[in-house]
């Protein structure tokens, strides 16, 4: 019988900071962040494994201006993906 693997993804979109964050593990396990060459922020656990990332300037500036949000918009959620 094939083994089923579950993957929990947690994401957060911040329209004020224009960032997109995603964690492949519990965000509470994050102990340090490092910026890579593409200026993405990598979230690392205590064993220095990548457990997530943050994309800065996620949406184009023109798109952000076209939204003209009067109130801050934030969206977050969880996904559970399974594969065999």
JOZITA-V295528 format. One record per residue. N is the residue number from 0. RES is the residue in one letter. SS is DSSP state (A for helix, B for strand, O for the rest). PHI is phi as a letter, one per 30 degrees, with the letter a starting at -180 (none if undefined). PSI is psi in whole degrees, -180 to 180 (* if undefined). Layout:
# JOZITA-V295528
((N & RES & SS & PHI & PSI) (N & RES & SS & PHI & PSI))
This chain:
# JOZITA-V295528
((0 & X & O & none & 137) (1 & X & O & d & 141) (2 & X & O & d & 133) (3 & X & O & c & 131) (4 & X & B & c & 130) (5 & X & B & c & 140) (6 & X & B & b & 119) (7 & X & B & c & 127) (8 & X & B & c & 131) (9 & X & B & c & 131) (10 & X & B & b & 159) (11 & X & B & b & 125) (12 & X & B & c & 126) (13 & X & B & c & 111) (14 & X & O & d & -20) (15 & X & O & d & -51) (16 & X & O & d & -7) (17 & X & O & h & 55) (18 & X & B & b & 155) (19 & X & B & b & 122) (20 & X & B & c & 140) (21 & X & B & b & 137) (22 & X & B & c & 138) (23 & X & O & c & -4) (24 & X & O & b & -175) (25 & X & O & d & 121) (26 & X & A & e & -23) (27 & X & A & d & -15) (28 & X & A & d & -7) (29 & X & O & d & 127) (30 & X & O & c & -22) (31 & X & B & a & 153) (32 & X & B & b & 145) (33 & X & B & b & 144) (34 & X & B & c & 135) (35 & X & O & c & -174) (36 & X & O & d & -28) (37 & X & O & d & 8) (38 & X & O & i & 31) (39 & X & O & c & 149) (40 & X & B & c & 123) (41 & X & B & c & 131) (42 & X & B & c & 128) (43 & X & B & c & 148) (44 & X & O & c & -174) (45 & X & O & d & -18) (46 & X & O & c & 12) (47 & X & O & i & 24) (48 & X & O & d & 142) (49 & X & B & d & 122) (50 & X & B & c & 2) (51 & X & B & l & 179) (52 & X & B & a & 162) (53 & X & B & b & 126) (54 & X & B & c & 116) (55 & X & B & d & 146) (56 & X & O & h & 53) (57 & X & O & d & -46) (58 & X & O & c & 145) (59 & X & O & e & 146) (60 & X & A & e & -41) (61 & X & A & d & -39) (62 & X & A & d & -43) (63 & X & A & d & -41) (64 & X & A & d & -36) (65 & X & A & d & -25) (66 & X & A & d & -39) (67 & X & O & h & 57) (68 & X & O & d & 132) (69 & X & O & d & -30) (70 & X & O & b & 146) (71 & X & O & e & 139) (72 & X & O & c & 127) (73 & X & B & b & 142) (74 & X & B & b & 138) (75 & X & B & b & 162) (76 & X & B & a & -180) (77 & X & B & b & 143) (78 & X & B & b & 144) (79 & X & B & b & 114) (80 & X & B & c & 138) (81 & X & B & b & 147) (82 & X & B & b & 158) (83 & X & O & c & *))
